[in-house]
Amino acid sequence: QVQLVESGGGLVQAGGSLRLSCAASGNIFSINAMGWYRQAPGKQRELVAVITSGGSTNYEDSLKGRFTISRNNAKNTVYLQMDSLKPEDTAVYYCNVRAATSWWGPPSDYWGQGTQVTVSS
């Protein structure tokens, strides 16, 4: 199995910055896409950003320019740099990794436990 450990959430004032990290470990053969999702109270989980093994990125349109996703393949870690934070960015942020645990098996999606990000006005 694959375990994901997230860190970096917390409370920040509007206009501030936070950097989230998510490290994958366990029986990993290969990692394809790595990404971040978020879920605000009363809302559905939504995509924040995703990055492929080759470094291609995709962002939710409204977050472009404020959020930056990156990854360190040697450390199996994905990061989310969040700048110019707004109160509406308040949510639980979840790491998602699509990984294969063997050369013959298809990749599966794995989720972190979530980290709370709260932006005060």
N, C-alpha and C positions, 0 to 999 in steps of 0.2 A: 504494500500500500504506500501511498504518498501522504506525507504530513506537511501542512502549511502553517507557518507561524508568522503572524502579522505583528507589527509594532509601529509606533509613531503617532497614533491618534492622540487626541486631547482637546483641551479648551483653548481657543484663540480668539482674539478680537478681530472684528471685521477689518480687512485690509492686510491681515497678517498671513503667515505662511506656515505650512506643515509639510513634512516629508514622511510618507508611509513606506514601509518596507515589508516584503513578504518573502520568506525563505522556504524553499521546498526541500524536503529530505525524504529518505526512505528508499524503497526499491524502484529507483528511477532508471529506465533505459534511455528515454529521450523525452524532451519537453518541446512541445509545439508552441502554441500561443500562451501568453500569460497576460492577465488583465485585472482590471479593477471594476467592481460594480458598487452601487450604493443603494441604500434603501432608507428613505425618510419615513417618519411615522405616518401611517395611514396611506402610504403610497407603495406602488410596486417597485421591485428591484429594477434598477436601470443600469445600462452600460455607462461606464465613465470613460475608459480607454482600454485598448488592447494593443499588444505588441507581439509580432511573430518572431520565430527563431532567427529570421534574417534581419530583424530590426525594423520592419515596416510597422507603422502605427496607424491607429484609427481612434478618433475621439468623438464623443458626443459633441454635436456642433456647438452648443452654447458654452462649452468648456474650453474650446480651442483658444490658445493664447494665455490661458491662466494655469492650466494643468499640463504637466509634462510626464510622460511615462518613459521609463528606461529599464534595462535589464542587464544583469551581469551573468552571462551564461556559465562562467566558471564557478560561480557561487550559487547557481540556480535561484537567483533572487531577482525580484521585480520591485521597482520603486515607483512611487507617484509623488512628484513634487507639485504641491498645490500653493499657488500664489494668489494674492489679491482676493483672499477668501471673503465670501459673503454669507450672511445668515442663512440664506437658502441652500448653502452647501452642507448645512447640518444634516448628518445622516450616519448610519452605520455603514462603513466601507468594508467590502468583502474582496478578498483576493481570489482569483480563479486561475487555475492552471490546467491545461490540457496536456496530459502526459501518458506515455506508454511505459509499462513495467516489464515488457519483454519485446523481442524483435518481431515475434509472430502475432502478438495481440494488438488489437486496435487501441488507440488512445482513449482515455476516459477523462471526464472533468472532475476536478477536485476543488474543494472550497475551504477557505480559511474560516476561522471562528468569528471574524468580524471585529472591527475596531471602531470605536465611537469617535466621531469628529463633531465638535460643537463650536459654532462660530457665533460669538455674541455681538450684538449691535452697539 
